[in-house]
Amino acid sequence: MRFQGQVAIATGAASGMGLLFSQCFTAEGGSVVMCDVNEAVLNEKVAEINAKEGGRALGVLCDVRDYAQVCSARDTAVREFGRIDVMANFAGGYALRMLKVDTKGKDFCDLPIEVFDWGIDVNLKGPFYFGHAVLKQMREQKSGLIVNIGSITGAEGDSKGLDYPTSKAALMHGLTKSLAQAGAPYGVRCVCVSPGPVLTRASMANMKTMLGRAADPREIIDLILFIASDQGQFINGTNIMIDGGRDAMKRVQE
Ligand SMILES: NC(=O)c1ccc[n+]([C@@H]2O[C@H](COP(=O)([O-])OP(=O)(O)OC[C@H]3O[C@@H](n4cnc5c(N)ncnc54)[C@H](O)[C@@H]3O)[C@@H](O)[C@H]2O)c1
């Protein structure tokens, strides 16, 4: 019960790693405000968590691209649970996949610009907005942790979905370091965790790693929980790759 009495906000919490984080955090005694745009699934998952032993979950319909909704999610966490110990920014994705764009025979510059707005806004603006919003509360508490989720693609680039590596690289470096600097006077940390392929979707098994496999989502969440736990308190202002050696493998091949 490492997180007894602690409170987290998780975005993208209706599925994948955001959901798994919420399940694991509450299983260890913490309470969680789960934010997502998929209200039906969110409500179902919140009810499942609340039917189990452990901390409480609360679902909040929140589009991370909307600053008013972001502030409202923060205010709900403080009103209902009194504080925010962990802000975990999972909402995100590869826009061309999320928006089901047909890319056949098209280059980056042939694809409609609005598609890329989605990626920049959800992947980058969302964590930027939440960082701004929760820092106010964490400054008052004089403690807190903000976790951003980068990606191996932020280090590698991508020739079609340029919004994805662009926004993820910004999280991995500029935003994470800057929030750590902004939070340091108040004991607030910021860390980025950047996975290689993760089996939240079966297709991720096709992406090569040095270990010859993709990650089980639990491997990524275990790292995040360690960073949030008493044992992880010295980790700050940095990007941690958790990619089965894919980053190192590419360098060796070149
Ligand atoms: N799965 C991988 O292989 C992998 C690898 C590297 C990084 N990541 C990153 O990890 C994070 C989680 O990935 P996943 O595979 O678990 O995701 P997922 O696709 O299973 O879940 C994403 C969730 O975000 C929600 N969402 C979408 N737009 C939103 C918005 N505007 N506001 C609030 N919520 C919104 C969706 O409804 C969904 O529930 C993402 O940021 C992703 O880029 C994933």
The ligand as a Tripos MOL2 file, in Angstrom:
@<TRIPOS>MOLECULE
LIG
   44    48     1     0     0
SMALL
NO_CHARGES

@<TRIPOS>ATOM
      1 N1          1.5140    1.9220  -26.7570 N.am      1 LIG1
      2 C1          2.7660    2.1900  -27.0950 C.2       1 LIG1
      3 O1          3.4630    1.3840  -27.7230 O.2       1 LIG1
      4 C2          3.3740    3.5190  -26.6910 C.ar      1 LIG1
      5 C3          4.7400    3.7060  -26.8990 C.ar      1 LIG1
      6 C4          5.3150    4.9270  -26.5220 C.ar      1 LIG1
      7 C5          4.5360    5.9070  -25.9530 C.ar      1 LIG1
      8 N2          3.2100    5.7130  -25.7780 N.ar      1 LIG1
      9 C6          2.4130    6.8040  -25.1810 C.3       1 LIG1
     10 O2          1.8120    6.3580  -23.9940 O.3       1 LIG1
     11 C7          0.5620    7.0260  -23.7930 C.3       1 LIG1
     12 C8         -0.5390    5.9980  -23.5690 C.3       1 LIG1
     13 O3         -0.5530    5.1060  -24.6600 O.3       1 LIG1
     14 P1         -1.6150    3.8980  -24.7430 P.3       1 LIG1
     15 O4         -1.1890    3.0260  -25.8610 O.co2     1 LIG1
     16 O5         -1.8020    3.3440  -23.3890 O.co2     1 LIG1
     17 O6         -2.8960    4.7570  -25.1900 O.3       1 LIG1
     18 P2         -4.3900    4.3640  -25.5850 P.3       1 LIG1
     19 O7         -4.5820    4.7040  -27.0080 O.co2     1 LIG1
     20 O8         -4.7510    2.9920  -25.0990 O.co2     1 LIG1
     21 O9         -5.1970    5.4140  -24.6820 O.3       1 LIG1
     22 C9         -5.1940    6.7800  -24.9310 C.3       1 LIG1
     23 C10        -6.3730    7.3850  -24.1760 C.3       1 LIG1
     24 O10        -6.3140    8.8050  -24.3490 O.3       1 LIG1
     25 C11        -7.6500    9.2610  -24.5200 C.3       1 LIG1
     26 N3         -7.6560   10.5610  -25.1810 N.ar      1 LIG1
     27 C12        -7.5090   10.8250  -26.5080 C.ar      1 LIG1
     28 N4         -7.6270   12.1350  -26.7390 N.ar      1 LIG1
     29 C13        -7.8530   12.7350  -25.5390 C.ar      1 LIG1
     30 C14        -8.0520   14.0790  -25.1320 C.ar      1 LIG1
     31 N5         -8.0780   15.0750  -26.0370 N.pl3     1 LIG1
     32 N6         -8.2510   14.3480  -23.8280 N.ar      1 LIG1
     33 C15        -8.2650   13.3270  -22.9120 C.ar      1 LIG1
     34 N7         -8.0700   12.0300  -23.2440 N.ar      1 LIG1
     35 C16        -7.8720   11.7380  -24.5430 C.ar      1 LIG1
     36 C17        -8.3300    8.1660  -25.3450 C.3       1 LIG1
     37 O11        -9.7430    8.2500  -25.2450 O.3       1 LIG1
     38 C18        -7.7280    6.9130  -24.7100 C.3       1 LIG1
     39 O12        -8.5430    6.4490  -23.6430 O.3       1 LIG1
     40 C19         0.3590    7.9000  -25.0260 C.3       1 LIG1
     41 O13         0.7720    9.2150  -24.7400 O.3       1 LIG1
     42 C20         1.2800    7.2650  -26.0620 C.3       1 LIG1
     43 O14         1.7190    8.1940  -27.0190 O.3       1 LIG1
     44 C21         2.6050    4.5300  -26.1360 C.ar      1 LIG1
@<TRIPOS>BOND
     1     1     2 1
     2     2     3 2
     3     2     4 1
     4     4     5 ar
     5     4    44 ar
     6     5     6 ar
     7     6     7 ar
     8     7     8 ar
     9     8     9 1
    10     8    44 ar
    11     9    10 1
    12     9    42 1
    13    10    11 1
    14    11    12 1
    15    11    40 1
    16    12    13 1
    17    13    14 1
    18    14    15 2
    19    14    16 1
    20    14    17 1
    21    17    18 1
    22    18    19 2
    23    18    20 1
    24    18    21 1
    25    21    22 1
    26    22    23 1
    27    23    24 1
    28    23    38 1
    29    24    25 1
    30    25    26 1
    31    25    36 1
    32    26    27 ar
    33    26    35 ar
    34    27    28 ar
    35    28    29 ar
    36    29    30 ar
    37    29    35 ar
    38    30    31 1
    39    30    32 ar
    40    32    33 ar
    41    33    34 ar
    42    34    35 ar
    43    36    37 1
    44    36    38 1
    45    38    39 1
    46    40    41 1
    47    40    42 1
    48    42    43 1
@<TRIPOS>SUBSTRUCTURE
     1 LIG1         1 GROUP 0 **** ****
